[in-house]
Amino acid sequence: MLSQLLADYAALHRALGFKFRTPDILLRNFVAFAEQRGERVITAASVQEWALQAPSPEQRRNRLLTVRRFALSLHAEDPRHEVPSADLFGRASRRRRTPYIYSAEDIRQLIDAAHRLGPIGSIRPLTYAAMFGLIAATGMRVSEAIAIRLPDVTDDGLIIAQTKLKKSRLLPLHPATRRALDGYLATRLKAAGQSDALFISHQGTSLAYPTVITVFLQITRSIGLRGAAGSRGPRIHDLRHTFAVRSHERCAHDTKGVARHMTALSTYLGHAHVTDTYWYLQATPELMAHMAAAGETLHRGGPV
């Protein structure tokens, strides 16, 4: 019964335009847990027990809130479904995880390691080397890179269609980035496949998000950027942080141009508000040096 209710719930969200990927995975996991216990309705006790299986407080709260939204929807038609309290595990505080800012050497090692992937002679190593390089060079989201289709590669840049905020944007590319992408395209256009995706597996199919993350983790462990499985380390999403920081470093000397740069960067990253871009900035020695110099100039009464 819960399985059918979940299928209807997921279908409704997708009909409304939501991708509903992560919630669907979590809810299917919960429903399997509840049905294995013979339950036909949601109970707060089951939600709590299932959520507590997650390894971190953040993941437990995410599980709780995901099922709570599902329970609220079902409770509206059938009050037997219990709605767990949003504060079941206490009030949450949004903590920003300190991003890892990659060096140019880190990125070079990442791309070189991707080139060493197997199967030998397949498009797979070229796919991951090109994808990781493109994400590093543009700061695009991983989901956006996966979603790029061949027609989205234009003379003017990449069309990033129907993104996180249901908007599309054009990403102009640096000539060096374009040359690298064209090198990959020369092989990609010869590859037979079932998909018109820009980045494909060695079987010719579109890449799945979990697969990309798994490959990224394997590579970063192999080059020493991450420790053993289960340990924390640089994330693929940190490439987006790195792009924002490095691009800001390039214009930090031009105090009048910083505001213009922030607006352009926000647009390039696909943010609805410039304040969303601030989340991606991180203090680095170079930025701190510029800030210190500007502060000293202001203290001396000079123009900043």
C-alpha positions as CSV (number, residue, x, y, z in Angstrom):
1,M,0.0,0.0,0.0
2,L,2.7,2.4,0.9
3,S,4.5,1.6,-2.3
4,Q,1.5,2.6,-4.4
5,L,1.1,5.8,-2.4
6,L,4.7,6.7,-3.0
7,A,4.4,6.0,-6.7
8,D,1.4,8.4,-6.8
9,Y,3.3,11.0,-4.7
10,A,6.4,10.8,-7.0
11,A,4.3,11.0,-10.2
12,L,2.6,14.1,-8.9
13,H,5.9,15.9,-8.1
14,R,7.4,14.9,-11.5
15,A,4.2,16.2,-13.3
16,L,4.7,19.5,-11.5
17,G,8.2,19.7,-13.0
18,F,10.3,18.4,-10.1
19,K,13.1,15.9,-10.9
20,F,12.5,14.2,-7.5
21,R,15.6,12.1,-7.6
22,T,17.0,12.1,-4.1
23,P,13.6,12.2,-2.3
24,D,12.5,9.2,-4.4
25,I,15.6,7.2,-3.4
26,L,15.1,8.1,0.3
27,L,11.4,7.4,0.3
28,R,11.7,4.1,-1.5
29,N,14.2,3.1,1.1
30,F,11.8,4.1,3.9
31,V,8.8,2.4,2.4
32,A,10.8,-0.8,2.0
33,F,11.8,-0.5,5.7
34,A,8.2,0.1,6.8
35,E,6.6,-2.6,4.6
36,Q,9.1,-5.2,5.8
37,R,7.7,-4.5,9.3
38,G,4.2,-5.1,8.0
39,E,3.1,-1.5,8.3
40,R,0.5,0.0,5.9
41,V,0.6,3.5,7.3
42,I,3.4,5.8,8.3
43,T,4.2,5.9,12.1
44,A,6.4,8.4,13.8
45,A,8.2,5.5,15.6
46,S,9.2,3.9,12.3
47,V,10.3,7.2,10.8
48,Q,12.5,7.8,13.8
49,E,14.1,4.3,13.8
50,W,14.8,4.5,10.1
51,A,16.2,8.0,10.2
52,L,18.5,7.1,13.0
53,Q,20.2,4.5,10.7
54,A,21.9,7.4,8.8
55,P,25.5,8.0,9.8
56,S,25.4,11.7,10.5
57,P,23.0,14.2,12.2
58,E,22.6,16.1,8.9
59,Q,21.6,12.9,7.0
60,R,19.2,11.9,9.8
61,R,17.4,15.2,9.7
62,N,17.2,15.1,5.9
63,R,15.7,11.6,6.1
64,L,13.2,12.9,8.7
65,L,12.1,15.9,6.8
66,T,11.8,14.0,3.5
67,V,9.4,11.4,5.1
68,R,7.6,14.2,7.0
69,R,6.6,15.9,3.8
70,F,5.4,12.6,2.4
71,A,3.5,12.0,5.7
72,L,1.9,15.4,5.6
73,S,0.6,14.7,2.1
74,L,-0.9,11.3,3.0
75,H,-2.3,12.6,6.4
76,A,-4.4,15.1,4.5
77,E,-6.5,12.2,3.1
78,D,-5.9,9.6,5.7
79,P,-5.4,10.7,9.3
80,R,-4.0,7.3,10.3
81,H,-0.7,8.4,8.8
82,E,1.3,10.0,11.6
83,V,3.3,13.2,10.9
84,P,6.6,13.2,12.9
85,S,7.7,16.5,14.5
86,A,10.2,18.4,12.4
87,D,12.2,18.9,15.6
88,L,12.3,15.2,16.5
89,F,16.1,15.3,16.5
90,G,16.3,18.9,17.9
91,R,16.5,22.2,16.0
92,A,18.9,22.3,13.1
93,S,21.5,24.9,12.5
94,R,22.6,25.3,8.9
95,R,26.3,24.6,8.9
96,R,28.4,25.4,5.9
97,R,31.0,22.8,5.3
98,T,34.4,24.4,4.6
99,P,35.1,23.8,0.9
100,Y,38.4,22.4,-0.4
101,I,40.0,24.9,-2.8
102,Y,41.8,22.9,-5.4
103,S,45.2,24.0,-6.6
104,A,46.1,23.9,-10.3
105,E,48.2,20.9,-9.6
106,D,45.3,19.1,-7.9
107,I,43.1,19.6,-11.0
108,R,45.9,18.4,-13.3
109,Q,46.4,15.2,-11.2
110,L,42.6,14.7,-11.2
111,I,42.4,14.9,-15.0
112,D,45.5,12.8,-15.5
113,A,44.1,10.1,-13.3
114,A,40.9,10.1,-15.2
115,H,42.9,9.5,-18.4
116,R,44.2,6.3,-16.8
117,L,40.8,4.8,-16.2
118,G,39.7,1.7,-18.1
119,P,38.6,0.0,-20.2
120,I,41.7,0.7,-22.3
121,G,40.8,2.0,-25.7
122,S,37.3,3.0,-24.6
123,I,35.8,6.5,-24.4
124,R,35.4,6.2,-20.7
125,P,38.7,7.8,-19.6
126,L,38.2,10.6,-22.1
127,T,34.7,11.2,-20.9
128,Y,35.7,11.6,-17.2
129,A,38.8,13.6,-18.0
130,A,36.8,16.0,-20.2
131,M,33.9,16.2,-17.7
132,F,36.0,16.9,-14.6
133,G,38.1,19.5,-16.6
134,L,35.0,21.2,-17.8
135,I,33.5,21.4,-14.4
136,A,36.7,22.9,-13.0
137,A,37.0,25.4,-15.9
138,T,33.4,26.6,-15.7
139,G,32.2,26.0,-12.2
140,M,29.0,24.3,-13.5
141,R,27.0,21.9,-11.4
142,V,27.7,18.2,-11.8
143,S,24.0,17.6,-12.8
144,E,24.4,20.3,-15.5
145,A,27.4,18.6,-17.0
146,I,25.6,15.3,-17.1
147,A,22.6,16.9,-18.8
148,I,24.5,18.6,-21.6
149,R,23.4,17.2,-25.0
150,L,25.4,17.4,-28.2
151,P,23.2,20.1,-29.7
152,D,24.0,22.2,-26.6
153,V,27.6,22.7,-27.8
154,T,27.4,25.8,-30.0
155,D,30.0,28.1,-31.5
156,D,29.1,30.7,-28.8
157,G,29.5,28.3,-25.9
158,L,27.5,25.8,-24.0
159,I,23.8,26.0,-23.5
160,I,22.9,24.9,-20.0
161,A,19.2,24.1,-20.4
162,Q,16.5,23.9,-17.7
163,T,18.8,24.0,-14.7
164,K,18.2,23.9,-11.0
165,L,16.0,27.0,-11.1
166,K,14.3,26.0,-14.3
167,K,16.3,28.6,-16.3
168,S,18.6,28.2,-19.2
169,R,21.9,30.1,-19.8
170,L,24.8,30.3,-22.2
171,L,28.3,29.7,-20.9
172,P,31.0,31.2,-23.1
173,L,34.2,29.2,-22.9
174,H,37.8,30.2,-22.6
175,P,39.7,29.3,-25.8
176,A,41.9,26.7,-23.9
177,T,38.7,25.1,-22.5
178,R,37.1,25.1,-26.0
179,R,40.2,23.4,-27.5
180,A,40.1,20.7,-24.8
181,L,36.3,20.2,-25.4
182,D,36.8,20.0,-29.1
183,G,39.4,17.4,-28.7
184,Y,37.0,15.2,-26.7
185,L,34.2,15.9,-29.2
186,A,36.3,14.5,-32.0
187,T,36.2,11.1,-30.3
188,R,32.6,11.5,-29.0
189,L,31.1,12.2,-32.4
190,K,32.6,8.9,-33.7
191,A,31.2,6.9,-30.8
192,A,28.1,4.9,-31.4
193,G,25.6,5.3,-28.6
194,Q,22.0,5.2,-27.5
195,S,22.2,8.8,-26.2
196,D,22.9,12.2,-27.6
197,A,24.4,13.2,-24.2
198,L,27.8,14.9,-24.5
199,F,29.3,12.7,-21.8
200,I,28.6,9.0,-22.2
201,S,29.8,5.7,-20.7
202,H,31.8,3.2,-22.6
203,Q,28.5,1.4,-23.3
204,G,27.2,4.5,-25.1
205,T,24.6,5.5,-22.4
206,S,24.1,8.7,-20.4
207,L,26.0,8.9,-17.2
208,A,24.2,8.5,-13.9
209,Y,24.9,11.0,-11.1
210,P,25.9,8.3,-8.5
211,T,28.3,6.7,-11.0
212,V,30.0,10.0,-11.6
213,I,30.4,10.6,-7.9
214,T,31.8,7.1,-7.3
215,V,34.4,7.5,-10.1
216,F,35.4,10.9,-8.7
217,L,35.9,9.4,-5.2
218,Q,37.9,6.5,-6.6
219,I,40.2,8.9,-8.5
220,T,40.7,11.3,-5.6
221,R,41.6,8.4,-3.3
222,S,44.1,7.1,-5.9
223,I,45.9,10.5,-6.1
224,G,45.9,11.0,-2.3
225,L,43.4,13.8,-2.1
226,R,41.1,11.6,0.0
227,G,41.7,9.0,2.6
228,A,40.0,5.6,2.9
229,A,36.3,5.0,2.1
230,G,34.1,6.7,4.7
231,S,36.6,9.5,5.4
232,R,35.9,13.1,4.5
233,G,37.8,14.9,1.8
234,P,37.5,17.1,-1.2
235,R,34.1,16.9,-3.0
236,I,33.4,17.2,-6.7
237,H,31.2,20.2,-5.7
238,D,34.3,21.9,-4.3
239,L,35.4,22.4,-7.9
240,R,32.5,24.9,-8.1
241,H,33.7,26.7,-5.0
242,T,37.2,26.7,-6.5
243,F,36.1,28.3,-9.7
244,A,34.3,31.1,-7.8
245,V,37.3,31.8,-5.6
246,R,39.9,31.6,-8.3
247,S,37.9,33.9,-10.6
248,H,37.5,36.4,-7.7
249,E,41.3,36.3,-7.1
250,R,41.9,37.3,-10.7
251,C,40.1,40.6,-10.2
252,A,40.7,41.3,-6.6
253,H,43.3,43.9,-7.5
254,D,40.6,46.0,-9.3
255,T,38.5,47.2,-6.4
256,K,36.1,49.0,-8.7
257,G,35.6,45.9,-10.8
258,V,34.8,43.5,-8.0
259,A,31.1,44.5,-7.8
260,R,30.8,44.0,-11.6
261,H,32.6,40.8,-11.4
262,M,30.3,39.4,-8.7
263,T,27.3,40.2,-10.8
264,A,28.8,38.4,-13.8
265,L,30.0,35.5,-11.7
266,S,26.5,35.1,-10.2
267,T,25.0,35.0,-13.7
268,Y,27.6,32.6,-15.0
269,L,27.1,30.2,-12.1
270,G,23.3,30.3,-12.7
271,H,22.3,31.9,-9.4
272,A,19.0,33.8,-9.0
273,H,20.6,36.2,-6.5
274,V,24.1,37.5,-6.0
275,T,23.9,36.6,-2.3
276,D,23.8,32.9,-3.4
277,T,27.2,33.4,-4.9
278,Y,28.7,34.6,-1.6
279,W,28.2,31.0,-0.3
280,Y,30.8,29.8,-2.7
281,L,33.5,32.2,-1.7
282,Q,36.2,31.2,0.7
283,A,39.2,33.0,2.2
284,T,42.5,32.2,0.5
285,P,45.9,33.7,1.2
286,E,45.7,35.7,-2.0
287,L,42.3,37.2,-1.2
288,M,43.3,37.9,2.3
289,A,46.4,39.7,1.1
290,H,44.3,42.0,-1.1
291,M,41.9,42.6,1.8
292,A,44.7,43.5,4.1
293,A,46.2,45.9,1.5
294,A,42.8,47.5,1.0
295,G,42.3,47.9,4.8
296,E,45.8,49.4,5.2
297,T,45.1,51.9,2.4
298,L,41.8,52.9,4.0
299,H,43.5,53.3,7.4
300,R,46.0,55.7,5.9
301,G,43.2,57.7,4.3
302,G,43.9,56.7,0.8
303,P,41.4,55.7,-1.9
304,V,40.3,52.0,-1.7
